[in-house]
Amino acid sequence: MTLTAHGLGTIELLNPGIETAEHEPVNLSPTVASLAGKSVGLVENAAVLLTLIRERLVKEYGAKVGPTHGKVHYNRDLTDTERIDMGERADVALVAIGDCGSCTSYTVHDLITLEQLGVPTVAIVTEPFLPLAQGLAEAMGASRIRIAAINHPLYGIEERALHERVDAVVGTVVALLTGPQ
């Protein structure tokens, strides 16, 4: 909306809300029957968290270590090379972390990118940013994405608290990747 005051100039007001333009629905990749033998890829801005989760999936569910693509900065897209690598070498994937506005939007974007490549993917977000992640996904035509929420905050916590968050989310991640759509 634009407001013009007599002799004082023009002020443009912006609405930071999510606009829901028409998008083609994003079809999620089918879940896998089991994680045994499946390659777990990571796209991360939270290396320690995702590595710990993947280690648990390997140890307890027989998964394999897949490709890892760290993000120098959370607000960049995967490169063509990274997308090809994930599409070819990851059977399933984890993306993280949604614990602020910008990183949540890119986490959702990365998840949708991987799903479109045929890789069932779970996004990890902190609880306060779960509604934002769900709203963004819906606005992008992907209302049924797989999201696992953990306690906030993630950064600046003790190692014990990080392990507690991993303990609390592993079952959800497994259920989202292996359960019914």
N, C-alpha and C positions, 0 to 999 in steps of 0.2 A: 504494500500500500504506500502511496506517495502523498505526503502532506506539504502544502505550500503555505507559508505564512507571509502575510503582506509585508514585502520589503525585506524579509529575513532569509529568504532562500527556500530550498526544498529539502525535506527530510524523507528518506526512504526507510520504512519499517520492514524488517524481515522477520518471518515466522520460522523458528528453528524446528518446527514439528516435522514429522515424517510425512512426505507426500506419497500418496498411494496411486501412482500412475499404473496404467494397465501393463502388465507383464505377462509373458507366456509362463504358464506354471512350470516350475522346475520339478522334474521327476527325480525322486531320490533313487540312488542305486540300491539294488536289493541287498538285504542283510546277508551275512554269511552264516552257515549252519554252526560253525565252530571257529574259534580263533586258532586252533591247532594247525601249525604249519603255515599260517597266514603272515604275510609281511606287513608290519605296522610302520607306516611312514609318518613323519612329523613335519609340520610347518609351524614354526614356533617363534614366539617372542617371549617365551617362558621356558627356556631350555631345561632347567632343573626339574620343574614340575612335570613336563611331558616325558622327559627321560625316565623319571621315577615311575610314572604310570606305565610306560612301555616295558620297563624292566619287570614290573609285576605281571603284565600280560604274558611276557616271555616265560617267566618262572612258574606262574600258576596256571596258565591256560595254553602253554605250548606254542605261543606265537613266535615269530621270527623278527629280528631287527630289520627294518626297512630303511628307505632313504630318509635323510633328515635335511631339511632346508631351513636354516636360521634366517631371520629377517634382521638385517642391519638396522632397519627402522620399521616399526610396525605398519606405517602408512605407505607401503609400496606393494604393488602387485607381484605375484610370482612371475619370474621371467619365463620366456618360452621354454628354455632348457629345463627349468625347475618343473614346469607343468608336464612336459614330456616325461621327465624322470619319474615323477610321482605317478602319472598315468600308467607307465610301463612296469614299475617295480613295486608299487604299494598295492597290496590287496585291500587294506583298510587304512584309514588315516586319522590322526588327531591334530587339531589346530587350536592354538591358544596364544594369547589370553585376552579375554574380554573383561578388563577391569577398569576401563575408562571409556569415554565416548568414541574416540578415534580408533583405538585398538579393538574395540568391540565391533565397529563397522567393518574393519578389515578382516577380523576373524570370521565374521559371517560371510564376507565376500570370498575369502579363501575356501571356506567350506563349500559354498555353492560352486566355485570353480572346480574343486575336486569331485564333487558329486556329478557334475556334467561330464567329467572324464571317466565316470563309471567306478569311482572309488568311494565306497561307503565311508562317511566321515563324521566324527563327533567334534563339536566345538566345546571348549572348556571356557566358561565365563564365571565371574564372581556373582553372587546372588543379587546385589543391587543393580547389575547390568543385564540380568536375565530379561526383564521386560523390553529393554532397548534391543537386545539381540532378536527377540521374537518379533518385535515390531518391524525391524529392518528386514528380517527374512520374509515376513508377510508382504511388505512393500515391494520386495524383489521377486515375488511369485513363488516363494519357497516356505510356505507357512508350516510345513511339517518337518523342518530340519531337526537333526539330532543335536541336542544341547545338554550338557551336564554342568550343573551349577555347583560351585564350591564356595566356602565361606570367604568373605572379604575381610581384610586385604590379603593379597598374595605377597607383595614385596615388603621387605623390612621385618619379616617374621622369623622366629627361631626355627631351626631345622626340625625340631620335634613337631611344631605346628604345621610345617609343610608336609611331613609324613602323615599327620592326622588328616590333612586335606586329601592326600592321595588315598589313604585307607577308606575315606568316606566316599570317594568318587569312582573307584575301580569297578565296583559292582554295577553302577549305572552305565559306565562306558561299555562294559561287556554286554549288558542287556540291550543297549541301543544298537550295538553292532551285530548282535546275534538273534535278537528277538523279532517278533512280528513287526511289520511296518506300521 
